[in-house]
Amino acid sequence: MCCFPVPLGGGLRSNLGSAPLLCADIPQLASATNTGRHGIMRTEPFKLILILTIGLLASCGQQEEPAHAKPSQPKPAKLVAEPEPIEQPADPVESTPPQPETPPPNIEPEEPEQPEYSFIGRPKPFHYSDIRRFDIRIRVEHGHTRQEIESILEQAARAAKASVRGHAFDVLAFASGDDSTGMATVGRGMLAPNGRWADADSSDPITFRVLFLSDAYFQSEAEKQSWQPGDQVVLQDDDDDPIRLTDRWDNWSQAHEVASVPHGTEATILQKHTEPMGDGSALIRYEIEAVIDSKTVRGWVHREAVEGSTAP
């Protein structure tokens, strides 16, 4: 149904109020015009109908679109930019964190056992003027190596120097059971300026020096078992001369000679004495017993007279 406003001139008003007029309202409007009152102008019916018809046509023409009108173009859809996908971080690969290296166990090297020794008496002074020298004597057990004996000699010398004030210290080592009143039977060392007894009055640096080591002390057990007391030997001389016997191991002069036996005489070893010398060698003497012309004789002979014979 079409609707349109009706312009009413001359103060013409509809009894429908100010609402827009519908086509169905035209008869009511016409009736209201014919029966207008209170000074409303009366209008002829045919003119009123003509006016309404023209208004109706004009109003309906404005409401309908012509057939040849261009179809309305659809509004372009708004392009909404899709959000870029957020790149999710890849799951971290589980890995074992580097473990700190376990330090190797702190194994402290074992300190070598210090060879034992003991002092024989107190340091014996040999002073001259204001130069102080000492004779030191020590005792060691059997079975030490050369390196151990060298270490023992130096330890004893430095221990003596720490206990008494001196310029030179002469250390003599003796094996267990050896006579300690004579020359050293194991080894000897010197702690003095330049390692020399004669330089005791020198201002040169004090150093330690090994003077000698006894070869006899380091003999093997097999060697020590050779030519022992009770062994039977045949006395020999390189020139087939008679072999002289003396009454002392440390003296073989004619004044101490007690007997003389021929080369090749059978004898029995009574004892053996080893006396180390200053050059590292040792003086070895044997006390033997032999029977000559039904007479028993005893005395000391050199090692060559015994060890030159066939081993027992």
Long-range contacts (C-beta under 8 A, 24 or more apart in sequence): 2-56, 2-59, 2-60, 2-63, 3-59, 4-55, 4-56, 4-58, 4-59, 4-60, 5-59, 6-52, 6-55, 7-55, 10-41, 11-39, 11-40, 11-41, 12-36, 12-40, 12-41, 13-40, 23-56, 26-52, 26-56, 114-151, 114-155, 115-140, 115-144, 115-148, 115-149, 115-151, 115-152, 116-140, 116-141, 117-152, 117-155, 117-156, 117-173, 119-156, 119-160, 120-174, 120-180, 123-160, 123-163, 123-164, 123-166, 123-169, 131-167, 131-168, 131-200, 131-201, 132-164, 132-165, 132-166, 132-167, 132-168, 132-200, 133-166, 133-167, 133-168, 133-169, 133-170, 133-192, 133-197, 133-200, 134-160, 134-164, 134-166, 134-168, 134-169, 134-170, 135-170, 135-172, 136-160, 136-169, 136-170, 136-171, 136-172, 137-171, 137-172, 137-173, 137-174, 137-180, 138-171, 138-172, 138-173, 138-174, 139-173, 139-174, 139-175, 139-176, 139-180, 140-173, 140-174, 140-175, 140-176, 140-186, 141-175, 141-176, 142-175, 142-176, 142-217, 145-218, 146-213, 146-218, 149-173, 149-186, 149-187, 149-213, 149-217, 150-187, 150-189, 150-210, 150-213, 153-187, 153-188, 153-189, 153-208, 153-210, 154-189, 154-191, 154-208, 156-189, 157-189, 157-190, 157-191, 157-208, 158-191, 158-208, 160-191, 161-191, 167-192, 167-193, 167-200, 167-201, 168-192, 168-193, 168-197, 168-199, 168-200, 170-197, 175-217, 182-250, 182-275, 183-275, 183-276, 183-277, 183-278, 184-212, 184-214, 184-276, 185-214, 185-216, 185-217, 185-274, 185-275, 185-276, 186-213, 186-214, 186-217, 186-276, 187-211, 187-212, 187-213, 187-214, 187-217, 187-276, 188-212, 188-276, 188-278, 211-278, 212-276, 212-277, 212-278, 212-279, 212-280, 213-280, 214-274, 214-276, 214-280, 214-282, 215-280, 215-281, 215-282, 216-274, 216-276, 216-282, 216-284, 217-276, 226-311, 226-312, 227-269, 227-272, 227-286, 227-306, 227-307, 227-311, 227-312, 228-269, 228-272, 229-269, 229-270, 229-271, 229-272, 230-268, 230-269, 231-268, 231-269, 231-312, 232-266, 232-267, 232-268, 232-312, 233-266, 233-267, 233-268, 233-269, 233-288, 233-306, 233-309, 233-312, 234-264, 234-265, 234-266, 234-267, 234-309, 234-310, 235-261, 235-263, 235-264, 235-265, 235-266, 235-267, 235-288, 235-290, 235-301, 235-305, 235-306, 235-309, 236-263, 236-264, 236-304, 236-305, 236-308, 236-309, 237-263, 237-304, 237-305, 238-304, 238-308, 243-301, 243-305, 244-299, 244-301, 245-288, 245-297, 245-298, 245-299, 245-300, 245-301, 246-299, 246-300, 247-299, 247-300, 248-300, 249-273, 249-275, 249-285, 249-287, 249-300, 250-275, 250-285, 252-300, 252-302, 257-299, 258-297, 258-298, 258-299, 259-292, 259-297, 259-299, 261-290, 261-292, 261-297, 265-290, 265-292, 266-290, 269-306, 270-298, 273-300
